[in-house]
Amino acid sequence: MSTVVIIGSQWGDEGKGKIVDIYTGYADEVVRFQGGNNAGHTLVVGEETTVMHIIPSGILHPGKRCFIGNGVVLDPKVFFGEIAALRARGYCQDDRQLVVDPAVSIIMPYHRAIDVAREKRAGSRKIGTTGRGIGPAYEDKVGRRAIRLEDLIYPEVFATKLHEILPEKNFLLEKFLGEAPLDEQEIYDEYTAYGAQLKHYLGNTSILLNESLAAGKRILFEGAQGTLLDIDHGTYPFVTSSSTVAGGACTGSGVGPCAIDAVVGVCKAYVTRVGEGPFPTELHDETGELLRHKGHEYGATTGRPRRTGWLDMVALKKAIQLNGLTGLALTKMDVLNTLQTIRICVAYKLDGRTITDFPSDVRQLTRCIPVWEELPGWNCDISGATAVEQLPAAAQGFIARIEGLSGCPVILISVGPRRDQTIQVQNPFETGKKG
């Protein structure tokens, strides 16, 4: 038995798709355990780029079984759209490769409508959601009024639940948000058709995964977004609506915490953020624009330009603590190739005090001023390196400093977007905490 959880250690967009794709090569099964199609995992295989929003990134590997766990909120239209796009390129030819848990909550048209209308109404106070209906879908889940997949596949059950909830949603849309109401029959017709199709993918994730664990299979758990967007531990309220930390792998899939062997945090060599919220190391200068341009920092889901900044070790140490990280996957090292000097934030100044803990109060975080440490850049192309020893001394020093400040080993280094542009120092499936 060997299990590995992959999580984002920053504000998302760290390059998790590539890391999951690489580690899937060692796994038998891959599980997406939280979030919805607000995620965007970009994978580059050869000259082909694929962006996944809801289907696990492991789907590009033939013969790997991929799960969408109970912690996910599912938009059926996006789900089937991704399947169609994958099949057109020769992937996902066998329905048995995909399993969807019956307890996933379904993203309904009113969730999307409410999401967009709330952001519009909030104006300058908006959170910066993707408008995909993720938050409202999780609201209904917590409020015990979600329509789940196990409801959707039975037309009479779905009809009853839709009839009960839609008047409330239409009242909110019309009377408070000033938007047009939605038609019940149109929703019923569209989503009963989805339910009939989704039956082919139905499977109890908890039961199947625990059977796989008992059989000694290797399982990879794929998170979406990043630690600092966690609903409990992130920069609230500028967060997502699910548990993005490693503990979410258990609650979102139905396996126990003792089953997890290793947790790998994906970390960029710098930091980005999409949407609103505090960002202590953000750059508003030519260097920030260079990082955005060189790193192609535009949202895979929304296309929005990402905010960019220097690596923040205060935030990273919080992610290591919250997730119990056993290793770091350092991505986009190559984006720093042309820089003469590189900065790392090692502490904050808050109201005249030096602090090394990440504040939970965003009002305090907004007032934090980074304390910088400067390191020499390597000013050369590292995209062809296949071993740590092939990296220039300055690049090796940068990695060593991250390890020294974080207390966590760097076990993978990405020096380019392709699969083969990767230096693997350790394989977490071979060196997990249980050996």
C-alpha positions in Angstrom: 0.0 0.0 0.0 1.2 3.5 -0.8 -0.8 6.7 -0.9 0.3 10.3 -1.7 -1.6 13.5 -1.4 -0.8 16.4 -3.7 -1.8 19.9 -2.5 -1.1 23.5 -3.4 1.0 25.2 -0.8 0.2 28.8 -1.9 -2.8 30.5 -3.4 -3.3 27.9 -6.1 -2.0 27.8 -9.7 1.3 26.3 -8.5 1.5 23.7 -11.3 -0.3 20.8 -9.6 -1.5 19.4 -12.9 2.0 18.6 -14.1 3.0 17.1 -10.7 -0.1 14.9 -10.6 0.5 13.9 -14.2 4.1 12.8 -13.3 3.2 10.9 -10.1 0.3 9.2 -11.8 2.9 7.2 -13.7 3.6 5.5 -10.4 0.0 5.2 -9.2 -2.8 2.8 -9.9 -5.6 5.2 -9.1 -6.1 9.0 -8.9 -8.7 10.8 -6.8 -10.0 14.4 -7.0 -11.3 15.1 -3.5 -12.6 18.7 -3.4 -13.5 21.8 -5.3 -15.2 22.1 -8.6 -14.5 23.4 -12.1 -13.1 26.6 -10.6 -9.8 24.6 -10.8 -7.6 24.6 -13.9 -4.8 22.1 -14.1 -2.6 22.5 -17.2 -0.6 19.6 -18.5 1.9 19.7 -21.3 2.7 16.3 -22.9 5.1 16.6 -25.8 3.8 19.5 -27.9 0.2 19.0 -26.6 -1.3 21.2 -23.9 -4.4 20.0 -22.0 -6.3 21.9 -19.3 -8.5 19.9 -16.9 -11.1 21.6 -14.7 -12.9 18.7 -13.0 -11.7 15.3 -14.3 -8.5 14.2 -12.5 -5.3 15.0 -14.3 -4.4 11.3 -14.2 -6.9 10.6 -17.0 -4.1 11.2 -19.6 -2.5 7.9 -18.5 -4.2 4.8 -20.0 -5.3 2.1 -17.6 -5.4 4.4 -14.5 -8.8 4.5 -12.7 -9.8 8.1 -11.8 -12.2 9.0 -9.1 -14.3 12.2 -8.4 -14.9 12.0 -4.6 -17.8 13.0 -2.5 -16.1 16.3 -1.5 -16.3 17.6 -5.1 -19.2 19.7 -6.5 -19.9 18.7 -10.0 -21.2 20.6 -13.0 -22.4 17.9 -15.4 -22.2 20.1 -18.5 -18.5 20.8 -17.8 -17.9 17.1 -16.9 -19.3 15.8 -20.2 -17.7 18.6 -22.2 -14.3 17.5 -20.8 -15.0 13.9 -21.6 -15.9 14.8 -25.2 -12.7 16.9 -25.6 -10.6 14.1 -24.2 -12.1 11.4 -26.4 -11.6 13.5 -29.5 -7.8 13.3 -28.7 -7.8 9.6 -28.0 -8.1 9.7 -24.2 -10.8 8.4 -21.8 -12.1 5.8 -24.3 -13.3 3.5 -21.5 -16.1 4.6 -19.2 -14.7 2.3 -16.5 -11.7 4.6 -16.2 -13.9 7.2 -14.4 -15.8 6.8 -11.2 -18.1 9.5 -9.7 -19.3 9.2 -6.1 -23.1 9.3 -5.6 -22.7 11.9 -2.8 -21.2 14.6 -5.0 -23.3 17.8 -4.9 -24.5 19.0 -8.3 -23.8 22.5 -9.4 -27.2 23.8 -10.7 -28.0 26.8 -13.0 -29.2 28.8 -10.0 -25.8 28.4 -8.3 -24.1 30.0 -11.3 -26.7 32.7 -11.6 -26.4 33.6 -7.9 -22.6 33.5 -7.9 -22.4 36.0 -10.8 -25.1 38.3 -9.5 -23.6 38.5 -6.0 -20.2 39.5 -7.4 -21.9 42.1 -9.6 -23.8 43.5 -6.7 -20.8 43.6 -4.4 -18.9 45.9 -6.8 -15.5 46.9 -5.3 -16.2 44.6 -2.3 -16.3 41.5 -4.5 -14.4 38.4 -3.4 -13.2 37.5 -7.0 -14.9 34.2 -7.6 -14.8 32.5 -10.9 -18.6 32.8 -11.3 -18.9 29.0 -11.8 -21.4 28.5 -8.9 -18.9 26.7 -6.6 -19.6 28.7 -3.4 -23.4 28.6 -3.7 -23.3 24.9 -4.4 -21.3 24.3 -1.2 -23.7 26.6 0.7 -26.5 24.2 -0.3 -24.4 21.2 0.7 -23.8 22.6 4.2 -27.4 23.7 4.4 -28.6 20.2 3.7 -30.5 21.1 0.7 -28.1 20.1 -2.1 -29.2 18.0 -5.1 -26.7 15.2 -5.1 -25.9 12.7 -7.9 -27.8 10.0 -6.0 -30.9 12.3 -6.3 -30.3 13.3 -9.9 -30.4 9.7 -11.3 -33.9 9.3 -10.1 -36.2 11.7 -12.0 -39.1 11.6 -9.5 -36.7 12.4 -6.6 -35.0 15.1 -8.5 -38.3 16.7 -9.5 -39.4 16.9 -5.9 -36.2 18.4 -4.7 -36.0 20.9 -7.5 -39.7 22.0 -7.0 -38.9 22.6 -3.3 -35.8 24.6 -3.7 -36.2 26.6 -6.9 -38.9 29.1 -5.6 -36.4 30.1 -2.9 -33.6 30.6 -5.4 -35.8 32.5 -7.8 -37.0 34.8 -5.0 -33.4 35.6 -4.2 -32.5 36.2 -7.8 -35.5 38.4 -8.5 -36.2 40.3 -5.3 -32.7 40.8 -3.9 -30.3 40.4 -6.8 -32.5 41.9 -9.5 -32.0 39.1 -12.0 -34.4 37.0 -14.1 -35.9 33.9 -12.6 -35.1 30.4 -13.9 -37.6 28.0 -15.5 -38.2 24.8 -13.6 -39.2 22.6 -16.6 -36.1 23.6 -18.6 -33.8 22.8 -15.7 -35.6 19.5 -15.1 -35.3 18.4 -18.7 -31.7 19.3 -19.0 -30.6 17.7 -15.7 -32.6 14.5 -15.9 -30.7 13.9 -19.2 -27.4 14.4 -17.3 -28.6 12.1 -14.6 -29.2 9.3 -17.1 -25.7 9.7 -18.5 -24.0 10.0 -15.1 -25.4 6.6 -14.1 -22.6 5.0 -16.1 -19.9 6.5 -13.9 -21.6 5.9 -10.5 -19.5 4.2 -7.8 -19.0 4.5 -4.0 -15.6 6.1 -3.7 -15.0 5.2 -0.1 -15.8 1.5 -0.6 -13.8 1.2 -3.8 -10.7 3.1 -2.5 -10.6 1.1 0.7 -10.8 -2.1 -1.3 -7.9 -0.8 -3.4 -5.9 0.0 -0.2 -6.5 -3.5 1.1 -5.3 -4.9 -2.2 -2.0 -2.9 -2.0 -2.7 -0.5 -4.8 -1.0 2.9 -5.1 -3.4 5.8 -4.8 -2.7 9.5 -5.6 -5.0 12.2 -4.2 -5.3 15.3 -6.3 -6.2 18.6 -4.6 -7.4 21.8 -6.3 -6.7 25.5 -5.4 -4.1 26.0 -2.6 -3.7 26.0 1.1 -4.1 29.8 1.5 -7.5 29.5 -0.1 -8.8 26.9 2.4 -12.2 27.7 3.8 -11.0 27.4 7.4 -7.3 28.2 7.2 -7.0 30.6 4.2 -7.2 34.4 3.9 -10.9 34.4 4.8 -13.2 35.7 3.3 -11.0 35.7 0.1 -11.0 31.9 0.0 -12.6 29.1 -1.9 -15.5 27.1 -0.4 -13.9 23.8 0.3 -11.1 22.2 2.4 -8.0 22.5 0.2 -5.5 21.1 2.8 -4.4 17.5 3.1 -7.1 16.6 5.6 -9.6 17.3 2.9 -8.3 14.2 1.0 -9.8 12.0 3.8 -13.1 13.8 4.2 -13.5 14.3 0.5 -12.9 10.6 -0.5 -13.9 8.5 2.4 -10.5 7.1 3.5 -9.0 7.3 7.0 -6.1 9.6 7.9 -3.9 6.7 8.8 -4.0 5.5 5.2 -2.0 8.5 4.0 1.7 7.9 3.6 3.1 11.1 2.1 1.9 14.7 1.4 3.6 16.7 -1.3 3.1 20.5 -1.4 3.5 22.1 -4.8 5.2 25.4 -4.6 6.2 27.9 -7.2 9.7 29.5 -7.1 7.7 32.7 -6.7 4.0 33.4 -5.8 0.9 34.2 -7.7 -2.7 35.0 -6.7 -5.9 35.3 -8.7 -8.8 37.4 -7.4 -9.0 39.7 -4.5 -7.4 39.5 -1.0 -4.1 40.4 0.7 -0.8 39.5 -0.9 2.2 40.7 1.1 5.0 40.0 -1.4 3.1 41.2 -4.5 5.1 43.1 -7.1 3.7 46.1 -9.0 6.8 46.7 -11.1 8.7 45.4 -14.1 9.8 42.3 -12.3 6.2 41.4 -11.5 5.3 41.9 -15.2 8.3 39.8 -16.2 7.2 36.9 -13.9 3.7 37.2 -15.4 5.0 37.1 -19.0 7.6 34.5 -18.6 5.5 32.3 -16.4 2.3 32.6 -18.6 0.5 33.7 -15.5 -3.1 33.8 -16.7 -5.9 31.8 -15.1 -6.5 28.4 -16.8 -10.2 28.7 -15.8 -10.9 32.4 -16.2 -8.0 33.8 -18.3 -7.5 36.5 -15.7 -4.0 37.9 -15.3 -2.5 36.5 -12.1 -1.0 38.8 -9.5 2.7 38.0 -9.0 5.2 38.3 -6.2 8.4 37.0 -4.6 8.4 33.6 -2.8 6.9 34.0 0.7 8.5 31.6 3.3 6.1 32.8 6.1 3.1 31.6 4.1 5.0 28.5 3.0 5.8 27.4 6.5 2.1 27.8 7.4 1.3 25.4 4.5 3.9 22.9 5.7 2.4 23.0 9.2 -1.2 22.7 8.2 -0.7 19.9 5.7 2.1 17.9 7.5 4.1 18.1 4.3 6.7 15.4 3.7 8.2 17.1 0.6 8.0 20.1 -1.7 7.6 20.0 -5.5 9.3 23.3 -6.6 7.9 24.5 -9.9 8.7 27.2 -12.5 12.3 27.6 -11.5 13.0 28.4 -15.2 10.9 31.6 -15.0 13.6 33.1 -12.8 16.4 32.3 -15.4 17.1 35.9 -16.4 17.1 37.6 -13.0 20.3 38.9 -11.5 18.9 39.0 -8.0 16.1 36.9 -6.4 14.3 37.9 -3.2 12.7 35.6 -0.6 10.4 36.9 2.2 11.7 35.5 5.5 9.5 37.4 7.9 6.9 40.3 8.2 6.9 43.6 9.9 3.5 44.2 11.5 2.9 47.5 13.2 6.6 47.8 14.1 7.0 44.2 15.2 8.9 41.4 13.3 6.7 38.3 13.1 7.3 34.9 11.5 3.8 33.5 11.8 1.2 34.0 9.1 -1.7 36.1 10.6 -5.1 34.6 10.4 -6.8 38.0 10.3 -6.7 39.5 6.8 -6.7 43.0 8.3 -3.4 42.3 9.9 -2.1 40.5 6.9 -2.9 43.6 4.7 -0.6 45.7 7.0 2.3 43.2 6.8 5.5 44.4 5.2 7.9 41.7 3.9 11.4 41.3 5.4 13.6 40.4 2.4 16.6 38.2 2.0 18.4 38.6 -1.4 20.0 35.7 -3.2 22.1 35.8 -6.4 20.3 34.7 -9.6 21.7 32.2 -12.0 21.1 34.2 -15.2 21.2 31.2 -17.5 18.8 28.7 -19.0 18.2 25.7 -16.7 15.4 24.1 -18.7 17.6 21.2 -20.0 18.9 20.1 -16.5 18.0 16.6 -15.6 19.8 16.4 -12.2 20.3 18.8 -9.3 24.1 18.6 -10.0 23.5 20.1 -13.5 22.0 23.2 -12.0 24.2 26.3 -11.6 25.5 26.9 -8.1 23.1 29.9 -7.5 20.1 27.7 -8.4 21.3 25.0 -6.1 21.8 27.6 -3.4 18.2 28.9 -3.9 16.8 25.4 -3.4 19.0 24.8 -0.4 17.8 28.1 1.2 14.2 27.1 0.7 14.9 23.8 2.5 16.8 25.5 5.3 14.1 28.1 6.0 11.2 25.6 5.6 12.6 22.5 7.2 11.0 20.5 4.4 13.0 18.7 1.6 12.6 19.7 -2.0 11.9 16.3 -3.7 11.0 17.5 -7.3 12.1 20.5 -9.3 10.3 21.6 -12.5 12.5 23.4 -14.9 10.0 23.7 -17.8 6.3 23.0 -18.6 6.9 19.5 -20.2 6.9 16.2 -18.4 10.5 15.6 -19.3 11.6 19.0 -17.9 11.6 17.6 -14.4 14.2 16.7 -11.8 13.0 14.0 -9.4 15.1 13.9 -6.3 12.8 11.5 -4.4 9.8 9.5 -5.4 7.1 9.9 -2.6 5.6 6.6 -3.5 9.0 5.0 -2.5 9.9 7.3 0.4 6.6 8.0 2.2 6.5 8.2 6.0 5.5 4.5 6.2 8.4 3.4 4.1 
